[in-house]
Amino acid sequence: MNTSKIIIALALLLTAAEGRAQVAPEQNALKRATSSVEGEVSLSGEANNGYSPFWMHANQNGLNEIIGGSVTLNAYVGHDDHDKPGNWHLSWGLGVQVDYDGEFRVLVPDAFVDFDYKKVCLSVGSKIRRNNELKGDLTSGSQTFGNNALPVPSVRFELPEYWNISPWIGIKGHFSYGMMTDGNWQKDYLQPDDAAVFKPRYAKNILLHTKAGYLRLGNVEKFPLTLEGGLEMATQFGGTVYNYGDTNETIEMPSGIKDFVKAIYSGGSDATDGPYANAGGNTLGSWLVALTYHGKGWKAKAYFDHFFEDHSQMFMQYGWYDGLVGFEVELPENRFVSRFCYEYIKTTDQTGPISHDHTEALPTQISGGDDYYNHVLYQGWQHFGIPMGNPFYFSPLYREDGSLLFDANRFKAHHLALAGTPVKGLDYKLHFSYVSSWGTYNLPFENPKYQTSLGLSLAWAPEHLGRLNLPGWSLGLDLGWDKGSIIGDNTGACFAITKSF
């Protein structure tokens, strides 16, 4: 690979693209979308002594590889029309990432078109979006819709920002259908042994339905407190399951029009349920609530994220003993710490270890053993082996054992994060976490396992360096360190140079 030629080509591309971007704005949404472009190109390299340290890949939308260091070229072009005047807006984006760690890997995290009318948006395609609703940017991540895995292509109808239906009440939410794209990857990663009696289970063309609704009460112009609450739900359904059970059978999961409707209310059943029908597919979700105090020049927020699998912890029948509790403060302007976050996550209950369907002899049903992020048919709440919610569930890719089982989903975690701008143009984020895990109910660890992780991110975007003007240029440095028995001891660093236009 001729590095000098690549650098020259990138420079020419940036010069030409920046020249084309200097176009006078148009009033028509279609003309704006085709006449003005924004973009970004970055080149980065990572080195580590084992796995990529936890805080160097967590909540990176599946773009940073867990295994091994790599050189990465990332390019994005698009047009964001959301803040332009008028009722109609057309936005689009295309992002491509190429990694090289001895082999090439190509990802397309962004390939979307957004059609907006006033506050309503129809988004089509794959798009990186901020998913950690009701939380700040220092969170460890929501348990249902996080920013940890590669986005799933979908058709999504949404109210992306709060619509004030009265001066004191606002609503927002989304409704989508999509298809997961990791079926062939699952097959290759699991590497089924033709001589094995029991072959690894995988699934292709899995459909995904997601929905969420949020309510905000309050008016900061009249009173400093606001209360927000919401429900997030997802259902994996349809597709084809291969190598199920001890007969290694192939199961075509239902995906007709009725099944699209049943996914909305978690209805239906699976072909493998037998006499004890359960909800069709893999259904999960979270209840969210946040209370925010808006001070003069500062803000404080407390929030709670309660995760549930199926219906057993969706309501209060078994009690809510698991959840994520967080607290974040935005401090008055200073040179040291601008934001502070602390979170505590507990997932050890999971409605208890006992699961029993009702029979004639014993009519009492106990819906326990929820086994967070795992599923009997699909490979659980993951995309390309990365959990689609909170990263503390720890990706199965760490084990490299040919399994996609989440084997450490009963845990307690502490997460602390700081952010600030000590000097103009230099931003930092510091993450520290400590996790204790007991494995799963079905496969408990012989002794509890522990993991400590530390991550520091620095971003420097100087407008001037001496007499040199540097608009749009920035440098980034990520440092990470892990110590423990869940994902092992890892140390690494990543350096990146970025040009935006």
N, C-alpha and C positions, 0 to 999 in steps of 0.2 A: 504494500500500500504506500503510494508516493505522497507523503504528508505535505510537501511544499505545493504540489499541484492542487490538493484539496483546499488548502488555505487560500491560494490565489483564486480558485473557482468560487469559494464562499465570499471573498471580498468583492468580486465582480457581481455576484448575485445580489449582495446587500446594496451595492451602489446603484444598480439598475432598479431594484425594488423600491429603494428609498426615493429615487427620482420619480417613479411612477406614482408614488403615494402623495406627491405634492399636487393635488388636484383640488380645485375649488369645490366646496360642498354644493350638492344639488338638493332641491326640495323633494323630488320624487324618491320614494324608498328604493325602488328597483335601480334607479340611476346611481344613488348613493352606494348601494351594495356592490355595483360593478365598476365604480370609478375611484373608490378610495380603499386602500388596503393597509392593514397593520400587520406586523409579524415579528418574529423572533427566531434567531439561530443561536444555538449554544453547542459548545464542544467541551466535554468533561472526561475525566479519567479517574478511576477508583483503584486503590490498592488496599488489600487487607490480608490478615494472617489466618483466615478461616472463612467463616461466613461473613457476609456484609453485616456490620454491627446493626443492632435493632433499630436505633433511631436514625440510621442513614437510609433505611428503606420503608419504615413504617409511615403510613399515611401519604405515600407518594404515588397513589393511583396505579400501583402495579408496575411502575416504570423502572424502578431500581431493582436489579436482580438480587436475590438472596445469596445465591451460590457463586462465589468467585468474584474477582475484580473485572472491570471491563473499561473500554473506551466507548463513549457514547456521543453520537451526533443527533441533535434534536432540532427540528425546524417546524415552524408554525406560520401560516398565513391565514388571514381572515378579515372580516369586517363586522364590527360591533355597532349596531344601529339603535340599541335600546334606549339611549339617552337623547336621541335626536328629537327635534320637534315634530309634531304630527301624530295622527292616530295609527297609521300603518308603518311597520318597520320590518325590514328583512335583514337578518344577520346570518353569517356563515363562517365556518372555520375548517381548516384541514391541518392536522398535525401528524408528522411522521418521525419516528425515532428508530435509529439504527445502532445496535450494540455490537461490539466485537470483543469476545473473550476467548479467542481461538476458533470460534464459530460465529457466524453472523446471525443476528436476530432482528427482525423488522416488526415494529408495532405501529398501529395507526390508532392512537387513543382518541383523536378528534377527527370526525368527518360528519359534519352536521349542517343543517339549515334550520333556522328559527323564523317562524312567521308570527309576528305580533300584531294584535289589534288592541289598542289601549293597554289594559293590564293583563290581557289574556294572551298566552303563547302556545303555539303548536311547534314542538321541537322534534325533528326527525333525524335519526342517526346516532352516532356515538359521540359523547361529549363529556369532557371533564367539567364537573360542576361542584360547587361547594355543598356537601351533603350533610354536614354536621349541624343540623338545625337546632336552634335554641341554645347553642354553645358558642364559645369564642374560638379563635383560631389556634389557641394553645391546648385545646382538648386532646386527650388521647384518642378520641374518636367515638362516634355513636355506635351502638351495638347492632342496629339494623342497617341503616344507610350511612356508611362511612366513606372515607376517601382513601381506603387502603388498597383496593384491588382495581384492575383495569375496568373501565366502564363498559356496560353492556349496551349494544346497539338497540334502540327502542323508538317507538312512536309515543310521544309524551305530550299530554295536554296539561297545562299548569297555569296557576297564578303565582309567578315566581316571587313577587313582592306583596306585602300586605295591602289588601283592598279595604279601605275604611268604609264600612257600610253605615257607620255613624261616627261622630267625633270620638267615641270611647270604645268602639269595637272594630277590629280588623280581622280579616280571614285570608288565608292563602293555602295552597296545597297543590297536589299533582295526581295524575292518573295515567298509567302507562302500560304498554305491552312491548316486550322485546324478546330477543333470542340470544342465549349465551353462545359464545363462540369457541369454547375450549374443548369440544368433543374429541376432535382428532388429537389435541394435545394430551387429554386424559388417556387415550388409548396408547399413545407413544410413551408417556411417562410411566404408566403402570406396567408396561412391558410384559404382557401375559406369556407365561411359559407353556408351550404346547404340551409338555409332558406332565404338567401339574394337574392334579385331580380337581382342585378348586382354583378357578381362574379369577383374576382381579375384576371387580365390577366397575363398569364405567358407563357413561351415558352421552348421547349425542343429540344435538338439536333441541336442547331443553328450552322451553318457553318460560318467560318470566313476567309476572304481573306485579306491579308495585303501585301503591297509592298512599297518600298521606294527606292529613288535614290539620291545620293549626289555627288557633283562636288567640287573639291578643285583646286583653282588656286594659284600658288605661289611656290617658292623654297626658303626655309629658309636659305639654304647655300649661296644663291645669294642676297636675299632681305628679310628684316625682316617682311614684311606683307604677310599674306595669307588670301584669301577670300574663304569661303565655302557657298554653297547653296544646298537646297534639297527639295524634295516633299515626304511627307508621306501620305498614303491613306489606309483606311480600309473599308471593306464592310461586314456587317452581313447579311446572307441570308439563305434560306432553313429552315429546321426544322419544328416543329409543334407549332402553336399558339393556346392556349386554352382560352376559355371564352372571345372571342372577341365581343365587342359591346354589345348592349342591348338585343341581342338574345343569348348571351353566346355560340356562335358557335365555332367549332374547324376548323382551317384553316391549310391545308397542304401547306406549302410554296414550290414553285418549286425549285428543286435541281438536275435537270438533267445536262447533259454535257453542253448544251447551257447556262444554268444558271451559271455554273462555268466560262464560257467564258465571259458572260455579266458582272459578278462581276468585271472583270478586268477593264472595261471601264465604270462602273456604268450605264449599260444599263438595258433594260427590264422594268417591272412594277410589282406592287403587285396586288393581286386579289381584294383588297379593294379599289383600286384607282378610279374605276368607269370611267367616261368619261375624268377625268383629270389625265392622266397617269403620274406617277413620276418615278424616278429611282427605280429599284428593291432593296428591302432590306433597310438597314440603312447604308448610305455612309457618311463618314466624312474624314477629313484630315488636314494637316498643310503644309504651306510653311515656310521654315526655311532659315535663312541667318546668317552668323557669320563672323566678321572681327577680326583677331588676330594679335597683334604685339608681336614678339618674341625678347625680349631684352636679354641682357647678364645677366643671373641669375634671370631673372624675365619675366613675360608674362602678357599681358592684352587682354581681349576679350570682344567684344560687340556683342550681338545677338538679333534676333527678331524671334518670333514664331507666325504666323498668322493662327488661327484655322478657319475651315469652315465646315458647314453641307450641304450635297448635293452639288449643284453647285452655289448657290446664292452668296457666297463670295469666291468661288474658284478663280475667276478672278476679274477684277476691275469694273464690272458693277455697283455695289452698293457702292464702296469705302471700304477701309480697315480701319474701325474705332475701331476694336477690335484687341487685340494681347498681347503677352508677350514680354516685352523689358527687357533685362538683361545685366549686366556688371560684369565681374569677373576678379580678379587680382591674380596672383601668385607672391608673394613678394620674395625678396632675402632672403636667409636663415637667420632666427633669432629665438629666443626662444619664441616669443609671438604669432604672427599671420603669418601663412604661406600662407593662401588663404582667400580671401574676396569676397563676392557675394552680389549684390543687384538686385532685380527684381521687376517690376511693371506689373501687369496683369489687363486688362480691358476687360470685356465681356458684357457690358451693351447695346450695339447696336443691335447685332444679326439681322442685315438687317432691323431693325425697327419692330414695332408691327403688321403691316398690311400684310396679306397674301391673295392674290386673284388670282384665276385661270381665264384665259381668257374665255369669253363667246361671243356669237354672239352679245349680247346687249352691252357688255363692253369688247372689244378685248384686252385691256391692262392687262398684267399679272404682278403681284407684288409678288416676291418670298421672303417675309419677315417672321417674326416670327420663326426664325430658331430653337429656343428652344434647346440650346446646351445640348448634352448628353442624351436627351429624344427622344423617338420614339413611333409612334402610334401603332406599332405591337410588336416589341421587347421591353424588359425592358431597352433599352438604352445602352449607352457605359459603361457597368459595368460587373463585373464578381464576383459572390458571394456577390453582393451588394456593391462592392468597385469600384469606378471609375477607368477605365483603363488608364486614362491620368493623369491630374494634380489633386492633392488632394484638392485644394481649391474649387472644385465643391461640396465638402462635401457629404460624403456617406449618402444615405437614411437610413442606419441602425441606425444613431443617433436618429431618431424620434421614432423608434419601434412602428410605427402606421400601420403595415401591408401593407405598400406601398413601391414601389421601384422608386418613382418619385423623380427626382432631383428638389427640390423646391427652391434652392438658386443659380441658374446658372447665374443670372445677378449680377455681383459683380465687385468691384475694390479691388485689394490686393497689399500690400507692403510686400516684403520678404527680410530679411537681414540674412546673415549667415557668420560665421567666423570659421576657423579651424587652428590648430597649434599643435606643439609638444614642450611644455614648458620644459620638461626634457626627457632624453632618455628613450624610452619605453612607454611614456605616451602621448596619442593623445586625443584631444578634438574636438568636433564640437558643435557650438552654433547656434541655429535657433530662429529667432524672426519674427512674422508675424502679420499683422493687416488687417482685411478684412471688407469691407462694402458691404452689399447685399440688393438688392431690390426685391428678390424673382424671379418670372418668369413673362413673359408678361401675360400669362393666369391666373396665381394666384399670383398677386403681394402682397408683405407684406403691411400691413396697414401703418406701419412706417418702415424705413430702420432698418436693424439689423446689429450688429457689433460683431466682435470676435477678441480677442487678444490671441496669443499663444506663449509660450516660451518653448524651449527644449534644454537640455544639455546632450551630450553623452560623456562619458569618457571610454577609452580603455587602459588598462595597460598590457603590455606584457614584463615582466622582464626576461632577460636571466639568471640572478642570483639573489638570495635573501639570503644574507649572504653567507654561505658555500653551500647552496642548489642550485643545477642546475635545471632550469625550462624551458628547451627547448620545445616550442610548447604550453605552458600554457599561458592563458590570462584571465583577469578579465574585466568585463564591467559593467558600471553603467549608466542608463538612468534616467533623471529627467524631468518631464513635468508639465506645468501649463497652464490652459486655463481660460479665463474670457470673458463672452459675452452672447449674446442672440441667436446665431445660433446653437452652440453645447453645450452651457451651461458652468458652472464653474467646472473644473476638475483639480485634482492634483494627481500625481502618481509617482511611482518609480519602476524600474526594475533592478534586479541584475543578472548577468550571469557569469558562469565559463566555459571556453572552452579549449579543448585540440585538437590540430591538429597534424597530423602525416604524 
